[in-house]
Amino acid sequence: MAHYYFENTPHGKRKDGTKLNTATHFDYISREGDYTNMKNRQEDLKITSFGNLPKWADNPRDFWENAEKHRNKPNGRAYREFKFALQEELTLEENIQCIEKFLKETGIKDNHVYSYAIHDKTAAFSKEHRNIHCHLMFNEKIIEKNRPLEPDMYFKNYAQNKFGEPTKGYRSSRDFSTKTATVNFRKLFADIINDKFQEKGLDISISEKSLKAQRQELLNQGKVEEAELLNRTPAPHLGNAYKNPAILERIMEKIDETDAKADEAADGFMEQEKEENLSIQEQKIQLFANDVVIRQVAKQIQQERLRLKKEQQAKKAIAEAEEIKQEAMIITTGDICKHLDTKINEFEEKAAENLAVFKAAQKNILSEQRLELLAKDKMFNDNYSKDIKQYDKLSKELKQINSILPTLYGKADKIKELSSLSRKSQELSSSRTKIGKRISAYKTELTTNHEEYTSILNQLKKENEDAISKNKILYARYKYDMLQVQKYKTALDKLAKEDKDTIIFSDKISSKLEHKNKLDGITSLKDLPSITNNNNTYFIIDKNKNKAIKIGDDIIQGKVPVYYLKTDNTKISIQKSNEFAYLYARKEQISNISQKKLNNHPIIQEAHKQQQTSLTDKISKIADHIVNNDIKQTQAKWQENEQTTDKTKLAEKKMYNEWSL
């Protein structure tokens, strides 16, 4: 159940008034050290986090231990703690998001060392609820990132030398210590939580205000029942008293007793008696029990209001969804042009994809010569083509050397070069002879095992032919897509010459203006101000310019005439203009309508979705009709029973059968 609690404590104290040890308190909230396994406590540590530790601190405890060590005075302050309630209606991650936003907006995130821990346990007085809260410790020293300090200087008081330069420690912030600051922090965190509730679509909220202030707000809103539930003494803080089993049992008994008495009093069986001479502790328990019961009643009222609100919203949504289904479907040339343009882009993208696939696959198509060479390689473990290439290479090198040798004969200064080239020629010739013998052996083998070679070659040819057939299909698809691009562009070029607001198709649209019609297909006329003059009803469509439309006027092409209203003392003069008001949404308004749908009830969203699907299907059919027929044949009202020959499939089949690469 959404509730609010926020406490600002400048360094916690023991019962005797002395300050808590900083490191020990960190251990407590983080469940470390002696608090790792606390006895008789059902509280669970969900998460810990920290930020802005100086380099000399290995971990948060190291920092807080040093902070305590340098807390020179008994009443000195090493940390400030915010303790606040988190919400069981939010997930752990959402609660963390709220904490992080609070850290950022208060400046703690950027300017102070901080540690926080989230505890989650069963609520002591309501087992079906959770007590989720956060302990946030932070040091009030304002970090100067360009002036890092060691621990012996970090916690000293801020000072300046005669040149105005900072010496010793950092400044201590004064932004967290005033009563006004606490009020502001309380409001800030309440706003953050309420924003998160709203973001999740939850019809609940919390308030940092007093019961008196909240009660007055409810009275101003006319919520008398809820207001009276706040007309009570705030529940006292019981501290750790409820941890005593006997006191806890007494509190639970008092809650049940108060609840029973309240029911009996409400049913008229008895009046609640005012108990006197109660001890201070018993008075606190009584007040606490009253507060718990009243909160439970408030929650029940809140839930009932929420149920009724949802029920009313659903009824309203069903009625509005029915209106949406009955709205006229109107399609203009602008709608068709937009669809044609989309189809052109789609076919161009498909054509580009098919062409790329075709070009990639085309590389795998082999010539007759390549197929024969590949077949021979398969017979001789890929050695045939290698030896042929090597034989040709050696022949070229040998020819070049042999052409040089005659020029060196008889020249004394060329003896070494002649000798070297001669040896090289002999080596090349020997290598070529060996390869030539292998090639000769290959040819003999091919002649001897001609059937094996032919079988391999035929298999390769079949695979190659299959690849060619597949490529023909890819190419045909590409050509088909490009043909569609051209057809849609031709249709778009013709249609683009027409007025974008010309209605091509309409149904269910009345011949005369009625109260149920909508201005621009968005605003219901019944939601507009109206006047009656000479038994005619006019709806004001533009207050600033006094423009209006008249009930009963003829609707021509989805438009009605616009009138100008003029007032002279008590008289109203009405003049018909040459302007027209649209009763359907035009192209520039479609995006606004779509955005509006996002905030509607799911039932209304579904109605819009179905309407949009029907509209899209109809536009697609009309566009196909225009593309496959002369644009002049398109009638103002296109009937679904008009059938057209499916030329697309015939053309595609023809292309697959006849187009060649």
C-alpha positions as CSV (number, residue, x, y, z in Angstrom):
1,M,0.0,0.0,0.0
2,A,1.5,3.4,-1.0
3,H,2.7,5.3,2.0
4,Y,5.1,8.1,2.8
5,Y,8.0,8.4,5.3
6,F,11.1,10.6,5.0
7,E,13.5,11.4,7.8
8,N,16.5,13.7,7.7
9,T,19.0,12.8,10.5
10,P,22.3,14.7,11.1
11,H,24.4,11.7,12.4
12,G,22.4,9.2,14.4
13,K,22.5,9.1,18.2
14,R,22.3,6.4,20.9
15,K,19.6,6.4,23.6
16,D,22.0,8.3,25.9
17,G,22.4,11.1,23.3
18,T,25.9,10.3,22.2
19,K,26.7,10.0,18.5
20,L,26.8,6.6,16.8
21,N,30.0,5.2,15.5
22,T,30.0,6.0,11.8
23,A,31.6,2.8,10.6
24,T,29.4,0.7,12.9
25,H,26.3,2.4,11.5
26,F,27.4,1.7,8.0
27,D,27.9,-2.0,9.0
28,Y,24.3,-1.9,10.4
29,I,22.6,-0.6,7.2
30,S,24.8,-2.8,4.9
31,R,24.5,-5.9,7.1
32,E,28.3,-6.2,7.4
33,G,30.7,-7.0,10.3
34,D,28.8,-7.9,13.4
35,Y,25.5,-7.4,11.6
36,T,26.0,-9.9,8.8
37,N,23.7,-12.5,10.5
38,M,21.4,-10.6,12.8
39,K,19.2,-12.7,15.1
40,N,15.5,-12.3,15.6
41,R,15.2,-10.1,12.5
42,Q,13.2,-11.0,9.4
43,E,14.6,-8.0,7.5
44,D,16.3,-8.8,4.2
45,L,19.1,-6.7,2.6
46,K,18.2,-6.3,-1.1
47,I,21.0,-4.1,-2.4
48,T,23.8,-1.7,-1.4
49,S,25.4,1.0,-3.5
50,F,27.9,3.8,-3.1
51,G,29.6,6.5,-5.1
52,N,32.4,9.1,-5.2
53,L,34.9,7.2,-3.0
54,P,38.3,8.9,-2.9
55,K,41.3,6.9,-4.3
56,W,42.6,6.2,-0.8
57,A,39.4,4.4,0.3
58,D,39.4,0.7,-0.8
59,N,35.7,0.4,0.0
60,P,32.8,2.3,1.6
61,R,33.6,1.0,5.1
62,D,37.2,2.2,4.7
63,F,35.9,5.7,4.0
64,W,33.4,5.8,6.9
65,E,36.0,4.4,9.3
66,N,38.3,7.3,8.4
67,A,35.4,9.7,8.7
68,E,34.8,8.5,12.2
69,K,38.5,8.6,13.0
70,H,38.7,12.3,12.1
71,R,35.5,13.3,13.9
72,N,37.4,15.3,16.5
73,K,34.5,16.6,18.7
74,P,32.0,14.4,20.6
75,N,29.2,16.3,18.9
76,G,31.0,16.3,15.5
77,R,29.1,15.1,12.4
78,A,30.7,12.5,10.0
79,Y,27.6,11.8,8.0
80,R,24.0,12.8,7.4
81,E,21.3,10.1,6.9
82,F,18.1,10.2,4.9
83,K,15.8,7.3,5.7
84,F,12.7,7.0,3.6
85,A,10.0,4.6,2.6
86,L,10.0,2.9,-0.8
87,Q,6.9,1.5,-2.5
88,E,5.8,-2.1,-2.8
89,E,3.8,-1.2,-5.9
90,L,7.2,-0.6,-7.6
91,T,9.7,-3.2,-8.6
92,L,13.2,-3.2,-6.9
93,E,14.6,-1.7,-10.1
94,E,12.0,1.0,-10.2
95,N,12.6,1.9,-6.6
96,I,16.4,2.1,-7.3
97,Q,15.6,4.4,-10.3
98,C,13.7,6.7,-7.9
99,I,16.7,6.7,-5.4
100,E,19.2,7.5,-8.2
101,K,17.0,10.3,-9.5
102,F,16.8,11.8,-5.9
103,L,20.6,11.5,-5.6
104,K,21.0,13.4,-8.9
105,E,18.6,16.2,-8.2
106,T,19.8,16.8,-4.7
107,G,23.5,17.1,-5.9
108,I,24.6,14.2,-3.7
109,K,25.3,12.0,-6.8
110,D,27.9,14.5,-8.2
111,N,29.3,16.2,-5.1
112,H,29.4,13.9,-2.1
113,V,30.6,10.5,-1.0
114,Y,27.5,8.4,-0.3
115,S,26.4,4.8,0.5
116,Y,22.9,3.5,0.5
117,A,21.1,0.2,1.3
118,I,17.6,-1.1,0.6
119,H,15.9,-3.2,3.3
120,D,12.8,-5.2,2.6
121,K,10.8,-7.1,5.2
122,T,7.2,-8.1,6.0
123,A,5.3,-5.2,7.5
124,A,5.0,-5.7,11.3
125,F,1.3,-4.9,11.5
126,S,0.1,-6.1,8.0
127,K,1.6,-9.4,6.9
128,E,0.2,-9.0,3.4
129,H,2.3,-5.9,2.8
130,R,6.1,-5.2,2.7
131,N,8.1,-2.6,4.6
132,I,10.6,-1.5,2.0
133,H,12.9,1.4,2.9
134,C,16.2,3.0,2.1
135,H,19.1,4.1,4.4
136,L,21.1,6.8,2.6
137,M,24.4,7.9,4.3
138,F,26.4,10.7,2.8
139,N,29.3,13.0,3.8
140,E,28.5,16.7,3.6
141,K,32.0,17.6,2.4
142,I,31.7,19.0,-1.1
143,I,34.3,17.2,-3.3
144,E,36.7,19.3,-5.4
145,K,37.6,16.9,-8.1
146,N,40.6,19.0,-9.2
147,R,41.9,19.0,-5.6
148,P,42.1,15.4,-4.3
149,L,42.9,15.1,-0.6
150,E,44.3,12.4,1.6
151,P,42.4,11.3,4.7
152,D,44.5,13.5,7.0
153,M,43.3,16.6,5.1
154,Y,40.0,15.4,3.6
155,F,38.0,15.9,6.8
156,K,39.6,19.1,8.1
157,N,37.8,22.4,8.0
158,Y,38.0,24.5,4.8
159,A,40.4,27.4,4.8
160,Q,42.1,29.8,2.4
161,N,45.6,31.4,2.4
162,K,46.3,35.0,1.9
163,F,46.1,34.6,-1.9
164,G,42.5,33.2,-1.6
165,E,43.7,29.7,-2.5
166,P,41.9,26.8,-0.7
167,T,44.0,25.0,2.0
168,K,43.2,22.1,4.3
169,G,39.8,20.3,3.8
170,Y,36.7,20.7,1.7
171,R,33.8,23.0,2.4
172,S,30.9,21.4,4.2
173,S,27.5,21.9,2.5
174,R,24.8,23.8,4.3
175,D,22.1,22.7,1.8
176,F,20.9,19.8,3.9
177,S,20.6,21.1,7.4
178,T,17.7,23.6,7.4
179,K,14.1,22.9,8.0
180,T,13.2,24.4,4.6
181,A,15.7,22.0,3.0
182,T,14.0,19.0,4.7
183,V,10.6,20.2,3.5
184,N,11.9,20.6,-0.1
185,F,13.6,17.1,0.0
186,R,10.4,15.5,1.3
187,K,8.4,17.1,-1.6
188,L,11.1,16.2,-4.1
189,F,11.0,12.5,-3.2
190,A,7.2,12.4,-3.1
191,D,7.1,14.0,-6.6
192,I,9.7,11.4,-7.9
193,I,7.6,8.5,-6.6
194,N,4.3,10.0,-7.9
195,D,5.9,10.5,-11.4
196,K,6.9,6.8,-11.3
197,F,3.4,5.8,-10.3
198,Q,2.0,7.9,-13.2
199,E,4.6,6.4,-15.6
200,K,3.3,2.9,-14.7
201,G,-0.3,3.9,-15.1
202,L,-1.1,3.5,-11.4
203,D,-3.9,5.6,-10.0
204,I,-2.3,6.1,-6.6
205,S,-0.1,8.7,-5.0
206,I,1.7,9.7,-1.8
207,S,2.0,13.0,-0.1
208,E,4.6,14.6,2.0
209,K,2.0,17.0,3.5
210,S,0.4,16.9,6.9
211,L,-2.9,15.1,7.5
212,K,-4.6,18.5,7.9
213,A,-3.3,19.8,4.6
214,Q,-4.2,16.5,2.8
215,R,-7.7,16.6,4.4
216,Q,-8.3,20.1,3.1
217,E,-7.3,19.2,-0.4
218,L,-9.7,16.3,-0.4
219,L,-12.5,18.5,0.8
220,N,-11.7,20.9,-2.0
221,Q,-12.0,18.0,-4.5
222,G,-15.4,17.0,-3.0
223,K,-14.0,13.7,-1.6
224,V,-15.7,14.0,1.8
225,E,-15.3,10.3,2.9
226,E,-11.6,10.2,2.3
227,A,-11.2,13.7,4.0
228,E,-12.9,12.5,7.2
229,L,-10.5,9.5,7.4
230,L,-7.7,12.1,7.7
231,N,-9.5,14.0,10.5
232,R,-7.4,12.2,13.1
233,T,-4.4,12.5,15.3
234,P,-1.3,11.3,13.5
235,A,0.0,7.9,14.6
236,P,2.8,8.1,17.2
237,H,6.2,6.7,16.4
238,L,6.6,3.5,18.5
239,G,10.3,3.2,18.0
240,N,11.6,-0.3,18.8
241,A,8.8,-1.0,21.3
242,Y,7.0,-3.3,18.8
243,K,10.0,-5.6,18.8
244,N,9.1,-6.7,22.3
245,P,6.8,-9.8,21.7
246,A,4.4,-8.9,24.5
247,I,3.9,-5.3,23.2
248,L,3.6,-6.5,19.6
249,E,0.9,-8.9,20.6
250,R,-0.9,-6.1,22.5
251,I,-0.7,-3.9,19.4
252,M,-2.2,-6.6,17.2
253,E,-5.0,-7.2,19.7
254,K,-5.8,-3.5,19.9
255,I,-5.9,-3.3,16.1
256,D,-8.4,-6.2,15.9
257,E,-10.4,-4.8,18.8
258,T,-10.6,-1.3,17.2
259,D,-11.5,-2.8,13.8
260,A,-14.4,-4.9,15.4
261,K,-15.7,-1.9,17.4
262,A,-15.6,0.3,14.3
263,D,-17.7,-2.4,12.4
264,E,-20.2,-2.6,15.2
265,A,-20.6,1.1,15.5
266,A,-21.0,1.4,11.7
267,D,-23.8,-1.2,11.9
268,G,-25.6,0.7,14.6
269,F,-25.2,-1.9,17.4
270,M,-23.1,0.2,19.8
271,E,-21.3,3.5,20.2
272,Q,-17.6,3.6,20.6
273,E,-16.6,4.3,24.1
274,K,-13.9,6.8,25.0
275,E,-11.3,5.1,27.2
276,E,-9.9,7.1,30.1
277,N,-7.0,6.7,32.5
278,L,-4.8,4.9,30.0
279,S,-1.1,4.7,30.5
280,I,1.1,6.7,28.0
281,Q,2.2,3.5,26.3
282,E,-1.4,2.3,26.1
283,Q,-2.5,5.7,24.7
284,K,0.2,5.4,22.0
285,I,-0.9,1.8,21.2
286,Q,-4.6,3.0,20.9
287,L,-3.7,5.9,18.6
288,F,-1.5,3.6,16.5
289,A,-4.3,1.0,16.2
290,N,-6.8,3.7,15.2
291,D,-4.4,4.9,12.5
292,V,-3.8,1.4,11.1
293,V,-7.6,0.7,10.9
294,I,-8.3,4.0,9.3
295,R,-5.6,3.5,6.8
296,Q,-7.1,0.1,5.9
297,V,-10.5,1.7,5.4
298,A,-9.0,4.4,3.3
299,K,-7.3,1.8,1.1
300,Q,-10.7,0.0,0.7
301,I,-12.3,3.2,-0.4
302,Q,-9.5,4.0,-2.8
303,Q,-9.7,0.5,-4.3
304,E,-13.5,0.8,-4.7
305,R,-13.2,4.2,-6.4
306,L,-10.5,2.8,-8.7
307,R,-12.8,-0.2,-9.6
308,L,-15.7,2.1,-10.3
309,K,-13.5,4.4,-12.4
310,K,-12.1,1.5,-14.4
311,E,-15.7,0.3,-14.9
312,Q,-16.8,3.7,-16.1
313,Q,-13.8,4.0,-18.4
314,A,-14.5,0.6,-19.9
315,K,-18.2,1.5,-20.6
316,K,-17.1,4.8,-22.2
317,A,-14.5,3.1,-24.2
318,I,-16.9,0.4,-25.5
319,A,-19.3,3.2,-26.6
320,E,-16.5,5.2,-28.3
321,A,-15.2,2.0,-30.0
322,E,-18.7,1.4,-31.4
323,E,-18.7,5.0,-32.8
324,I,-15.3,4.4,-34.4
325,K,-16.6,1.2,-36.1
326,Q,-19.5,3.3,-37.5
327,E,-17.2,6.1,-38.8
328,A,-17.1,6.6,-42.5
329,M,-14.1,5.2,-44.4
330,I,-12.8,7.9,-46.7
331,I,-9.8,7.5,-49.0
332,T,-8.3,10.4,-51.0
333,T,-5.8,10.7,-53.8
334,G,-3.3,11.7,-51.2
335,D,-3.7,8.4,-49.4
336,I,-3.3,6.5,-52.6
337,C,-0.2,8.5,-53.6
338,K,1.4,7.8,-50.2
339,H,0.7,4.0,-50.6
340,L,2.1,4.0,-54.2
341,D,5.2,5.8,-53.0
342,T,5.7,3.2,-50.2
343,K,5.2,0.3,-52.7
344,I,7.8,1.9,-55.1
345,N,10.3,2.0,-52.3
346,E,9.6,-1.6,-51.3
347,F,10.0,-2.9,-54.9
348,E,13.2,-0.8,-55.4
349,E,14.7,-2.4,-52.2
350,K,13.6,-5.9,-53.3
351,A,15.0,-5.3,-56.8
352,A,18.4,-4.1,-55.3
353,E,18.5,-7.2,-53.1
354,N,17.7,-9.6,-55.9
355,L,20.2,-8.0,-58.2
356,A,22.9,-8.3,-55.6
357,V,22.1,-12.0,-55.0
358,F,22.1,-12.6,-58.8
359,K,25.5,-11.0,-59.3
360,A,27.0,-13.0,-56.5
361,A,25.5,-16.2,-57.8
362,Q,26.6,-15.4,-61.4
363,K,30.2,-15.8,-60.3
364,N,29.5,-19.5,-59.7
365,I,28.5,-20.1,-63.4
366,L,31.3,-21.8,-65.2
367,S,32.3,-21.9,-68.9
368,E,32.7,-25.2,-70.9
369,Q,36.5,-24.9,-70.6
370,R,36.4,-24.3,-66.9
371,L,34.1,-27.3,-66.4
372,E,36.5,-29.6,-68.4
373,L,39.5,-28.4,-66.3
374,L,37.5,-28.9,-63.1
375,A,36.6,-32.5,-64.1
376,K,40.2,-33.3,-64.8
377,D,41.2,-31.9,-61.5
378,K,38.7,-34.1,-59.7
379,M,40.2,-37.2,-61.4
380,F,43.8,-36.2,-60.4
381,N,43.3,-34.7,-56.9
382,D,43.5,-31.1,-58.1
383,N,47.0,-31.7,-59.6
384,Y,46.1,-31.4,-63.3
385,S,45.5,-27.7,-63.4
386,K,48.5,-27.0,-61.1
387,D,50.8,-29.0,-63.4
388,I,49.4,-27.3,-66.6
389,K,50.0,-23.8,-65.0
390,Q,53.5,-24.8,-63.8
391,Y,54.4,-26.2,-67.3
392,D,53.3,-23.0,-69.0
393,K,55.2,-20.9,-66.5
394,L,58.5,-22.9,-66.9
395,S,58.1,-22.8,-70.7
396,K,57.9,-19.0,-70.6
397,E,60.9,-18.7,-68.4
398,L,62.9,-21.1,-70.5
399,K,62.0,-19.3,-73.7
400,Q,63.2,-16.0,-72.2
401,I,66.6,-17.5,-71.1
402,N,67.1,-19.3,-74.4
403,S,66.6,-16.0,-76.2
404,I,69.4,-14.4,-74.2
405,L,72.0,-17.2,-74.4
406,P,73.0,-16.6,-78.1
407,T,73.9,-13.0,-77.3
408,L,76.5,-14.1,-74.7
409,Y,78.5,-16.5,-76.8
410,G,82.1,-15.5,-77.6
411,K,82.1,-12.6,-75.1
412,A,84.9,-12.9,-72.5
413,D,83.2,-10.6,-70.0
414,K,80.0,-12.6,-70.1
415,I,81.4,-16.0,-69.3
416,K,80.0,-16.1,-65.7
417,E,76.6,-14.9,-66.8
418,L,76.6,-17.4,-69.7
419,S,77.5,-20.2,-67.3
420,S,74.8,-19.2,-64.8
421,L,72.0,-18.9,-67.4
422,S,73.1,-22.2,-69.0
423,R,72.7,-24.0,-65.7
424,K,69.4,-22.3,-65.1
425,S,68.2,-23.4,-68.6
426,Q,69.1,-27.0,-67.9
427,E,67.3,-26.9,-64.5
428,L,64.1,-25.4,-66.0
429,S,64.3,-27.9,-68.9
430,S,64.6,-30.8,-66.5
431,S,61.7,-29.6,-64.3
432,R,59.5,-29.0,-67.4
433,T,60.3,-32.5,-68.7
434,K,59.2,-34.1,-65.4
435,I,55.9,-32.1,-65.4
436,G,55.4,-32.9,-69.1
437,K,55.7,-36.6,-68.4
438,R,53.0,-36.2,-65.6
439,I,50.8,-34.4,-68.0
440,S,51.3,-37.1,-70.6
441,A,50.3,-39.6,-68.0
442,Y,47.2,-37.7,-67.2
443,K,46.2,-37.7,-70.9
444,T,46.8,-41.4,-71.1
445,E,44.7,-41.9,-68.0
446,L,41.9,-39.7,-69.5
447,T,41.9,-41.8,-72.6
448,T,41.9,-45.1,-70.7
449,N,39.2,-44.1,-68.2
450,H,37.2,-41.9,-70.5
451,E,33.9,-43.1,-69.0
452,E,34.9,-41.9,-65.5
453,Y,36.0,-38.5,-66.9
454,T,32.8,-38.2,-68.8
455,S,30.7,-39.1,-65.8
456,I,32.4,-36.4,-63.6
457,L,32.1,-33.8,-66.4
458,N,28.4,-34.6,-66.9
459,Q,27.7,-34.2,-63.1
460,L,29.5,-30.8,-63.1
461,K,27.5,-29.7,-66.2
462,K,24.3,-30.7,-64.5
463,E,25.2,-28.7,-61.3
464,N,26.2,-25.8,-63.6
465,E,22.9,-25.9,-65.4
466,D,21.0,-26.0,-62.1
467,A,22.9,-22.9,-61.1
468,I,22.0,-21.2,-64.4
469,S,18.3,-22.0,-63.9
470,K,18.3,-20.6,-60.4
471,N,20.1,-17.5,-61.6
472,K,17.4,-17.1,-64.3
473,I,14.8,-17.0,-61.6
474,L,16.8,-14.5,-59.6
475,Y,17.2,-12.3,-62.7
476,A,13.5,-12.7,-63.5
477,R,12.6,-11.6,-59.9
478,Y,14.8,-8.6,-60.4
479,K,13.2,-7.7,-63.7
480,Y,9.7,-8.3,-62.2
481,D,10.5,-5.9,-59.3
482,M,11.7,-3.3,-61.7
483,L,8.6,-3.7,-63.8
484,Q,6.5,-3.1,-60.7
485,V,8.5,0.0,-59.9
486,Q,7.8,1.4,-63.3
487,K,4.1,0.5,-63.2
488,Y,3.7,2.1,-59.7
489,K,5.7,5.2,-60.8
490,T,3.5,5.6,-63.9
491,A,0.4,5.4,-61.7
492,L,1.9,7.8,-59.2
493,D,2.9,10.3,-61.9
494,K,-0.7,10.4,-63.2
495,L,-2.3,10.5,-59.8
496,A,0.0,13.2,-58.5
497,K,-1.6,15.7,-61.0
498,E,-4.9,15.4,-59.1
499,D,-5.9,17.3,-56.0
500,K,-4.6,15.4,-53.0
501,D,-7.9,15.9,-51.1
502,T,-10.1,14.5,-53.8
503,I,-12.1,11.6,-52.4
504,I,-11.6,8.4,-54.4
505,F,-13.6,6.1,-52.1
506,S,-16.1,6.6,-49.3
507,D,-18.7,4.6,-47.4
508,K,-21.2,5.2,-44.6
509,I,-20.8,9.0,-45.1
510,S,-24.0,10.9,-44.8
511,S,-25.2,13.2,-47.6
512,K,-25.8,16.1,-45.2
513,L,-24.0,17.4,-42.1
514,E,-25.1,15.7,-38.9
515,H,-24.2,16.0,-35.2
516,K,-22.4,12.6,-35.4
517,N,-19.9,13.9,-38.0
518,K,-16.3,14.8,-37.0
519,L,-14.3,17.9,-38.0
520,D,-11.1,16.8,-39.8
521,G,-12.1,13.2,-38.9
522,I,-10.9,13.9,-35.3
523,T,-13.1,16.4,-33.3
524,S,-16.7,15.3,-32.8
525,L,-19.1,18.2,-33.5
526,K,-20.9,17.5,-30.2
527,D,-17.7,18.5,-28.4
528,L,-17.7,22.0,-30.2
529,P,-19.6,25.1,-29.0
530,S,-22.8,25.8,-31.0
531,I,-25.4,28.5,-31.5
532,T,-28.9,28.5,-33.0
533,N,-30.0,31.2,-35.4
534,N,-33.2,31.2,-37.4
535,N,-33.8,27.5,-36.5
536,N,-30.4,26.6,-37.9
537,T,-27.7,25.1,-35.7
538,Y,-24.1,26.2,-36.2
539,F,-21.0,24.6,-34.7
540,I,-18.1,27.0,-34.0
541,I,-14.9,25.5,-35.6
542,D,-12.6,28.5,-35.0
543,K,-13.4,30.9,-32.1
544,N,-10.8,33.4,-33.0
545,K,-12.1,33.9,-36.5
546,N,-15.7,33.1,-35.7
547,K,-15.9,30.3,-38.3
548,A,-18.8,27.8,-38.2
549,I,-20.4,25.0,-40.1
550,K,-24.2,24.4,-40.4
551,I,-26.1,21.3,-39.6
552,G,-28.0,20.0,-42.6
553,D,-25.6,21.4,-45.3
554,D,-24.8,19.1,-48.2
555,I,-21.6,17.1,-47.8
556,I,-19.8,17.3,-51.1
557,Q,-16.5,15.3,-51.5
558,G,-16.3,15.1,-47.7
559,K,-16.5,18.9,-47.3
560,V,-19.1,21.4,-46.1
561,P,-19.2,25.2,-46.5
562,V,-17.7,27.5,-43.8
563,Y,-19.7,30.5,-42.4
564,Y,-18.5,33.7,-40.8
565,L,-20.4,34.8,-37.7
566,K,-20.6,38.5,-36.8
567,T,-22.2,39.9,-33.7
568,D,-23.6,43.4,-33.5
569,N,-25.0,44.1,-30.1
570,T,-27.6,41.4,-29.7
571,K,-27.8,40.5,-33.3
572,I,-25.9,37.8,-35.1
573,S,-25.2,38.0,-38.8
574,I,-24.1,35.0,-40.8
575,Q,-22.3,35.0,-44.1
576,K,-21.4,32.0,-46.2
577,S,-17.7,32.0,-47.4
578,N,-15.9,30.3,-50.3
579,E,-14.0,28.1,-47.7
580,F,-14.7,24.5,-46.9
581,A,-14.3,22.4,-43.7
582,Y,-13.1,18.8,-44.1
583,L,-14.9,15.9,-42.4
584,Y,-12.0,13.5,-42.8
585,A,-8.4,13.5,-41.7
586,R,-5.9,14.8,-44.3
587,K,-2.3,13.6,-44.7
588,E,-0.7,16.2,-42.4
589,Q,-3.1,15.2,-39.6
590,I,-2.5,11.4,-39.7
591,S,0.5,11.5,-37.4
592,N,-1.4,13.6,-34.8
593,I,-4.2,11.0,-34.8
594,S,-1.8,8.1,-34.3
595,Q,-0.1,9.9,-31.4
596,K,-3.5,10.5,-29.8
597,K,-4.3,6.8,-30.0
598,L,-1.4,5.9,-27.8
599,N,-3.0,7.4,-24.8
600,N,-6.4,5.8,-25.3
601,H,-8.1,2.9,-23.5
602,P,-7.0,-0.6,-24.9
603,I,-10.6,-1.1,-26.2
604,I,-10.4,2.1,-28.2
605,Q,-6.9,1.3,-29.4
606,E,-8.1,-2.0,-30.7
607,A,-11.0,-0.3,-32.5
608,H,-8.6,2.1,-34.1
609,K,-6.3,-0.8,-35.0
610,Q,-9.1,-2.7,-36.8
611,Q,-10.3,0.5,-38.5
612,Q,-6.7,1.2,-39.7
613,T,-6.3,-2.4,-40.9
614,S,-9.5,-2.1,-43.0
615,L,-8.4,1.2,-44.3
616,T,-5.0,-0.1,-45.3
617,D,-6.5,-3.1,-47.1
618,K,-8.9,-0.9,-49.0
619,I,-6.2,1.5,-50.0
620,S,-4.1,-1.4,-51.2
621,K,-6.9,-2.8,-53.3
622,I,-7.7,0.6,-54.9
623,A,-4.0,1.2,-55.6
624,D,-3.7,-2.2,-57.3
625,H,-6.8,-1.4,-59.3
626,I,-5.3,1.9,-60.4
627,V,-1.9,0.4,-61.3
628,N,-3.5,-2.4,-63.4
629,N,-6.1,-0.2,-65.1
630,D,-6.3,3.2,-66.6
631,I,-6.5,5.9,-63.9
632,K,-9.5,7.4,-65.7
633,Q,-11.5,4.3,-65.0
634,T,-11.2,4.8,-61.3
635,Q,-14.7,5.7,-60.0
636,A,-15.5,8.0,-57.0
637,K,-16.9,5.0,-55.2
638,W,-15.0,1.8,-55.8
639,Q,-17.0,-1.4,-55.3
640,E,-15.5,-4.5,-53.9
641,N,-17.4,-6.8,-56.3
642,E,-15.6,-5.3,-59.2
643,Q,-13.1,-7.9,-60.3
644,T,-10.0,-7.3,-62.3
645,T,-7.8,-9.8,-64.2
646,D,-4.7,-10.8,-62.1
647,K,-2.2,-9.8,-64.7
648,T,0.6,-9.8,-62.2
649,K,0.7,-13.6,-61.8
650,L,0.5,-14.1,-65.6
651,A,3.4,-11.7,-66.1
652,E,5.5,-13.3,-63.5
653,K,4.9,-16.8,-64.9
654,K,5.8,-15.6,-68.4
655,M,9.0,-14.0,-67.2
656,Y,10.2,-17.1,-65.4
657,N,9.6,-19.2,-68.5
658,E,10.9,-16.8,-71.2
659,W,13.4,-14.3,-69.8
660,S,17.1,-15.3,-70.5
661,L,20.2,-14.0,-68.9
